Amino acid sequence: GLGLVRQVYLSSLDLAIHGEAPPADAAGLQALVDEMRPRLSLVDNPPGANMLRSFGHLMNQYSAAYYGYMWAEVLSADMFATCFEANPFDKEAGMRYRKLVLAPGGVGKISEHLERFLGRPPSQDAFLKSRGIA
């Protein structure tokens, strides 16, 4: 529900602030928040309220990557539905996950590790279904 649309809002705001045409000043940032919050989160922004002061992810190593939290949920829902839903304690599936996804660590592309584990490219279908969207 509202938690999901809040994450969409925060991710989109992060991308807008770190994108090709970021706001040039504080007034521009406020205008961006005032426009995006009601459009994406379905909650009006109170006059003068600027949550950017407390959104620490914006100005650290997460720049333009806040969406990664939701993307991780998409990937985990896909892996669970595909490999663990029938039996969350399946030792064979767990070992495949360990060897194909965790063991390579930061070597190579995670998308390729996930594709080998899933036997196909990742999909958002399980995530959308788990949220009652599809």
VMD Tcl script that draws the C-alpha trace (Angstrom):
set ca {
  {0.00 0.00 0.00}
  {1.35 3.33 1.12}
  {4.75 1.89 2.02}
  {5.26 0.77 -1.57}
  {4.25 4.12 -3.08}
  {6.50 5.88 -0.55}
  {9.46 3.81 -1.78}
  {8.57 4.63 -5.39}
  {8.46 8.33 -4.44}
  {11.79 8.30 -2.58}
  {13.50 6.33 -5.35}
  {12.17 8.66 -8.04}
  {13.13 11.73 -6.00}
  {16.67 10.39 -5.55}
  {17.00 9.78 -9.29}
  {15.64 13.26 -10.10}
  {18.06 14.97 -7.71}
  {21.05 13.05 -9.04}
  {19.91 13.03 -12.68}
  {20.81 15.09 -15.73}
  {18.89 18.22 -14.71}
  {18.91 18.47 -10.90}
  {17.35 21.46 -9.15}
  {19.82 24.37 -9.04}
  {18.96 25.67 -5.58}
  {16.94 25.12 -2.39}
  {13.80 26.61 -3.96}
  {14.12 24.15 -6.85}
  {14.49 21.24 -4.43}
  {11.39 22.38 -2.54}
  {9.44 22.69 -5.78}
  {10.51 19.18 -6.77}
  {9.36 17.73 -3.43}
  {6.09 19.69 -3.62}
  {5.40 18.33 -7.13}
  {6.57 14.73 -6.76}
  {5.27 13.79 -3.30}
  {1.53 14.09 -4.02}
  {1.91 12.72 -7.55}
  {3.83 9.59 -6.53}
  {3.05 8.94 -2.88}
  {-0.58 10.11 -2.95}
  {0.11 12.25 0.14}
  {0.16 16.04 -0.11}
  {3.28 17.81 1.02}
  {2.44 20.26 3.83}
  {3.42 23.84 2.90}
  {7.13 24.37 3.53}
  {7.71 20.78 4.65}
  {10.91 19.43 3.20}
  {11.77 15.87 4.13}
  {15.09 16.19 2.29}
  {16.66 17.41 5.52}
  {16.13 13.97 7.06}
  {16.59 11.75 3.99}
  {20.22 10.86 4.63}
  {20.47 8.45 1.70}
  {20.55 11.38 -0.71}
  {24.01 12.67 0.14}
  {26.10 9.61 0.83}
  {27.16 6.53 -1.08}
  {23.56 5.87 -2.19}
  {23.42 8.76 -4.69}
  {20.89 7.78 -7.36}
  {20.76 4.22 -6.02}
  {17.98 4.33 -3.42}
  {15.81 2.31 -5.83}
  {18.13 -0.62 -5.03}
  {16.12 -1.35 -1.88}
  {12.98 -2.01 -3.88}
  {14.90 -3.80 -6.63}
  {16.30 -6.17 -3.96}
  {12.71 -6.94 -2.94}
  {11.83 -7.68 -6.57}
  {14.77 -10.07 -6.91}
  {14.19 -11.80 -3.58}
  {10.49 -12.33 -4.35}
  {11.44 -13.86 -7.70}
  {14.03 -16.19 -6.15}
  {11.65 -17.25 -3.37}
  {8.72 -17.93 -5.70}
  {10.89 -19.77 -8.19}
  {13.14 -21.83 -5.94}
  {11.92 -21.83 -2.34}
  {8.16 -21.35 -2.17}
  {7.39 -25.07 -2.37}
  {9.97 -25.82 0.31}
  {11.82 -22.93 2.00}
  {14.25 -25.43 3.56}
  {15.18 -27.20 0.31}
  {18.88 -28.03 0.81}
  {19.56 -28.41 -2.92}
  {18.05 -25.02 -3.76}
  {19.88 -23.44 -0.83}
  {23.21 -24.86 -1.97}
  {22.57 -23.69 -5.56}
  {21.84 -20.20 -4.19}
  {25.00 -20.30 -2.09}
  {27.20 -21.44 -4.97}
  {25.68 -19.43 -7.84}
  {24.71 -16.16 -6.14}
  {26.62 -15.72 -2.88}
  {29.94 -17.43 -3.59}
  {30.96 -15.21 -6.54}
  {30.71 -12.17 -4.26}
  {31.43 -8.97 -6.16}
  {33.04 -10.78 -9.09}
  {31.04 -10.57 -12.31}
  {27.56 -9.21 -12.85}
  {24.92 -10.07 -10.28}
  {22.34 -10.20 -13.09}
  {24.29 -13.07 -14.67}
  {24.56 -14.91 -11.33}
  {20.81 -14.54 -10.79}
  {20.02 -15.69 -14.31}
  {22.10 -18.85 -13.80}
  {20.38 -19.49 -10.46}
  {16.85 -18.88 -11.77}
  {17.43 -20.51 -15.17}
  {16.08 -17.34 -16.82}
  {16.37 -13.56 -16.50}
  {14.87 -12.13 -13.28}
  {11.24 -11.05 -13.41}
  {9.11 -8.64 -11.40}
  {6.02 -10.88 -11.62}
  {6.40 -12.56 -8.20}
  {6.95 -9.19 -6.51}
  {3.88 -7.66 -8.13}
  {1.82 -10.72 -7.19}
  {3.08 -10.59 -3.58}
  {1.94 -6.96 -3.37}
  {-1.49 -7.70 -4.89}
  {-0.72 -5.67 -8.01}
  {-0.75 -8.49 -10.55}
}
mol new
graphics top color blue
foreach p $ca { graphics top sphere $p radius 0.5 }
foreach p [lrange $ca 0 end-1] q [lrange $ca 1 end] { graphics top cylinder $p $q radius 0.2 }
display resetview
